[in-house]
Amino acid sequence: VADAVERGLPPLFAQVSADLLRVPGSPAAAWVDFELRSAEYYGLLAEVSGAGPDRDAAEGFLPSGIADRVRGLRLDDARLRVSLRGYQSFGARFALVQKRVILGDEMGLGKTVQAIAALAHLAARGETHFLVVCPASVLINWTREVRARSTLRALPVHGPERREAFAEWRDSGGVALTTFDALHALPDAGASGVRPGMLVVDEAHYVKNPETRRARAVSGWSGRTDRVLFLTGTPMENRVEEFRSLVRQLRPELAPSVGAGHGAAGSRAFRRAVAPAYLRRNQEDVLAELPAVVQVDEWEEFSEGDLLAYREAVAEGHFMRMRRAAYARPETSAKLDRLRELVADAAGNGLKVVVFSYFREVLETVRGALGDGVSGLLSGSVAAARRQEMVDAFTAADGHAVLLSQIQAGGVGLNMQAASVVILCEPQIKPTTEHQAVARVHRMGQIRTVRVHRLLATDSIDQRMLDIVARKERLFDAYARRSDVAETTPDAVDVSEGELARRIVEEEQRRLGAAARP
């Protein structure tokens, strides 16, 4: 019995028992589960069928010696709540075996879940403290992902109570999640009394300049642990000097051996040269394991300016102003900051982006924030022929480009499959509106996985809209929109727009009114 407990068998038997006793789901429920966990389904299908990607490609073309050592580690998934695809399991094991590395997988391949898998493995082996440092724009997403994908305790160390949260983490353990700007305000790494089992740094290019305050703070903590994982979606073979700066912080002995000639020799040559500290896989490397569409909800916290604009709109009972309040003050907009990061990441990978919003003024704000990188703005006032010309120019552009479109104008009748990244600036009242917009990109002729990023604000109209629509529509819509009726009459599966608006305005006025009272 003791041996079984040590091997983690009781939870596995409990899960099997629960699965056997579960009532079979309906076809509609099965579709919903597939949409929510498509990556797991595709990964299992690839594993069962043996139709996965080329092993060398999935392992980043690492030299055989390193690849063999990584394969030799058995990943302990007792603390995970998700099944990993083959290349993701390899990435987590690479971080564990090589200890101080950069995981540079292309955007959309699941760097976050690979990092969580590495943390979960260490936790299953007895480690208690972990530290994740990331931009403020993805702190909420990291917190949600840790809680959803593992049994690890996620503890945000951010905001006015960050010192109290840090003390709780120091005493009780778990995964501390903080931002680059908050890290330097926390107790010094050397005096903290904590040696994390692993330090994870997301968007590692933030610390490429070792002279900055944030880089020094990260360096202090990286010196306190044997295991450090830097995450970046930017192909490092295009930025050799930046890579040298990052790897110098992880493996100083490797930096002198990396020169500009390695980048010029091509991605595979570069990856082999820096193999001890760098793993990158592209979509085409692992496409056989990828679902056709990867959807990510990008949750952001309102900035002070956002919140002020939102409260004003709620007080006026103005539903549409509430929906676009997150962009009312561009200089402090949290959503706009995240949008810029997503576009920059796509640009680094040479990918085309379509940005959808219901509101033209939101798109004008986005155009002002992105500057010269925007190909055009499709709106209802643009003639149909001109719309097609703009899409054609976007398609013909060499490499990265950005097209802005009102979701009503670009969501129907235009083919935008040259793009592979879709950004939705706000949730739509009718779920089918989003489905049709994404279908402009994810359609016949699309050769890349489509990544859909929906920008959402916590404790706001966005949350209320999603809650109400999910309660009334998710199950039926996921099933019905595949039927002939839904394809020809999408309004048949959508809730009443007026009813939804009234309910949300009333709920938000009550919530914020109650919050304002002493």
Buried (B, 14 or more C-beta within 10 A) or exposed (E): EEEEEEEEEEEEEEEEEEEEEEEEEEEBEEBBBBBEBBBBBBBBEBBEEEEBBEEEBBBBBBEEEBBEBBBEBEBBBBBBEBBBBBBBBBBBBBBBBBBBBBBBBBBBBBBBBBBBBBBBBBBBEEBBBBBBBBBBBBBBBBBEBBBEBBBBBBBBBBEEEBEEBBBBBBEEBBBBBBBBBBBBBBEEBEEBEBEBBBBBBBBBBBBBEEEBEBBEBBBBBBEBBEBBBBBBBBBBBBBBEBBBBBBBBBBEEBBEEBEEEBBEBEBEBBBBBBBBBBBBBBBBBBEBBBBEBBBBBBBBBBBEBBBBBBBBBBEEBBBEBBBBBBBBBBEBBBBBBBBBBBBBBBBBBEBBBBBBBBBBEBBBBBBEBBEEBBBBBBBEEBEEEEBBEBBEEBBEBEEBBBBBBBBBBBBEEBBBBBBBBBBBBBBBBBBBBBBBBBBBBBEEEBEBBBBBBBBBBEBBBBBBBBEBBEEBBBBBBBBBBEEEEBEEEBEBBBBEEEEBBEBBBEBBBEBBEEEEEE
